[in-house]
Amino acid sequence: MKNFKSGVNISQGTFKSFFPEKINRLWTIDDMELINLLSQADRQLGRLDMYSDYVPNIELFISMHIAKEATKSNMIEGTKTNIEDIVLNKEDVDIDKRDDWDEVRNYISALNLSIEKLEKLPFSSRLIKEVHKTLLKGV
């Protein structure tokens, strides 16, 4: 988008707020390097889509990637749950790892909830608060 202005600052009494512009406008791209990169990305997405035909249970495949993302993301915060632990029932997890297990399971639940809610709700502070509530449940 040429000459796109992301929004405006508005004075509202004693504070200011930023009011973003809508971005659902016609995009024109005239940078050949960017066009080539988008073309490569499109081809890779097509290849990835092709592989989905060969995966016997795509839902299981996706859930394992979500579990991997959840364990890796929570490791940043110091949790020690690994992907092998996350597929176990809570009772089968060592007592000293259960709090970490809960955090990773909450991450997975929050991610799944956000995907489900985005079909009905717009991306909003309400959605973020609902997902955040799930993320922090019991931890």
Order of alpha helices (4+ residues) and beta strands (2+ residues): beta-beta-alpha-alpha-alpha-alpha-alpha
